[in-house]
Amino acid sequence: MERINSSSIISRRSPEAETELISNRESCDFSNLDIISESTIDSTNTNSTDSSAIPSLENITSGSGKKTTWTKTFLLSYSTLGSIYGDIGTSPLYTLSTIFAKNKSPTKQEVTGVLSLIFWCFTLLVIVKYAFIVLRLGPNNGEGGQVAIYCKISNILHTGPMGVNFKDDDENNENLLSLSRTETRGSYVSTDSFFQSNNFSLLKNKKYKKLFATFTLGLCFLGGALVISDGLLTPTTSVLSAIEGIGLVVPSFDNKTMPVSVCILVVLFAAQPLGSQYISLAFSPIMVTWFVTIFVIGCINISKHPSVFKALNPAEAIYYLRDRRSIDVLGSVMLSLTGCEAMFADVGHFSALSVTLALCFVVYPSLMLMYLGQGAYLYDHPEAISSVFFLSIPGGNSTGFYWFVFIFATLATIIASQALILGVFSIIKQMIQIDCFPHFKVSYKSAKSSGTIFLPSINFLLMICVVLTCVGFRKSANVTAAYGLGVSIDFLLTTIFISLCMLTYYKVHWLVVLFFFLTFGSLEMCLIISNCVKVPHGAWFTIMVTAIMFSFFVFWRWCRVIKIKQERRDRKRLQDILSKSENNNDRSFMLGDRIRHIDTNEVFVKPYLTKLNRYPGVAIMYSELPSLVNSNSTVPGLFGDICRNFPALPECFIFVAVRTAKVPFIPIEERVIIQKINHFEGFYKCIIRIGFMDTVTMDTHMKVQIISKIKLQGISSSEKNSPIRFIQIFGKETIRSGNRIDKLKPKNIFPWVWREIRGFVIEWVFFPLNELQSKAVNITSMTNKNNDDILHIGKEVTI
């Protein structure tokens, strides 16, 4: 149900106040251009299979630095140390102290058992699972996290969210108007896609397929929500613990811990617009020094008690759990693994190989030797367990080396926040790409990688939430109690997704997949169970934030599905709106309705409205991409409103959409793709492709690119010597809920309450955020220099 708001149809010149949707009005004289003939357009853009007619991406990607070299990989590995491994790299500061918090004097056997648990949990989960399996099989187009694995599964099984076409990301299909479509010519409603014969036969059933799609999407939402909840806790606990370390040396500083932590967090978030590559340049030297330092400390302490290496025997871990008759200790062992989930989520900022190399050759040996060194020190000094890290520093606190380590421990702990901040950016960007989050602005910070991003709005909101979390918890011990549950659940979700990915995408034998799932899934279930005891002590915060973000993802997707269904109903075929004049020499159109005869089932046009004349000029109507690529004759429903409210149309009417490609820059001559709409003279579809680093405006040069691909007919020679009149058309929808009750309350209160809630969230939450969807602003400028006509059409849509 929809109606046009005629009062909001505005045509005006030089509106100074319009800042977002107004394009650059520039007078364009195309009289000296060599115009491409219509026959050329038909041959290159209408179901063409000639590769020469399609813009080649080889020219675009050549020289773009995509070819990976070992030098670049080593530099990226060096950068990952400053951005990814701060969290997991500072875990020796507090892990053993937390595990033995209630045991002030652990025995040598207990220390050995705990060290064995840490070593094997780290080795199995971080190295074997993540480094060798997840980072190898999980990334999708360079992106990491559960969302990336979900996209791989959905792409192969065609179970993605409604309205999301994963094939549009294929770089070989950049000529979007010539794609093999899932809709027939003249159709305007998408058809269902089907599985290939070699996929799950069970999922060929539509009922099970829908259930599977809902299940995987729900897991995707849960994984994203967990990363965001960790994104609040990690910066809070890392900065608080770092500043509390100063309080150990200067006791009078203790009451200033929280305010100073807040200031540092604000500065940290304020630095994010620089981009991860520049932040890494500042942080990486500190983290390299940190890992070298703990490596040396660990080796020195181990040299005094080489027998500590017996902790590498997995039997020691089993004996320890057997003697305790409990797995609760695994909840504290989890502290040595936190940051691992961010390692996978941050892959898009770097590369899977660089992340793996840094982990295996720098992070892993340094951490394991540090843990073993702490254990060796505890053999002789079990009473030092409360602050084993600093007390195990060779020379004691009277040496300069102690203060050197103290300073770098403080800096490294602050840097630990960076991993989860980048992880949140990556997850939100991917959620935007699958239309499960509002389209906030994504700023690309490097032409070498599309994963090096910054989201200004998300950065600000995350900063506010982290500051509030810091003020609420006040001490790192309180945050530590909340830590671990979200990470352990995240581990299990990754195992489930990788198992499904191996079955569907890589076609791994189901017995191998079952072994993988049972091996890691059982261990991760133990971690989850052990962390459940933290719920009353702070882990409720993780559950609360996860529930809020999960609910928002579900809410947004629910609203988008409703909106997409409305848009599909609203799509029109051009022949449903216009009919040609019976006189072949007359280029005007008649408005009419396609009416199906009840008896003969014949379709005919009933022209009964005013004749639409044509006048010299070019109209550019901005639209969303799906409205243009579904079929040759499909146009946005807004075009019908234009025809019903205006007496004439320009001789050239172009429907324009914007598409951001996966390459940083696209040559100017390859940005514009034009396709003629069959059987209707003067109507075209246009896609403007821009690289993710490009800034494009609808200026004179862009108009030249568009018009140079179109042969304008019906313009007299005298008119060719004068500038062409341009009209730019923008549509703005006002979304209303379709089930509001404006009269008396019904007898059953619950439906009334639901309708009121539905109306509120759609009109006051979804509608404002949905305004971010349009990409037309990406190619429009903020000023109006040469008086193009600007037409804004307001439309009220009920969903």
Summary of the structure (lengths in Angstrom):
residues: 799
radius of gyration: 30.7
end to end distance: 7.2
largest distance: 102.9
contacts: 2710
relative contact order: 0.16
helix: 58%
strand: 13%
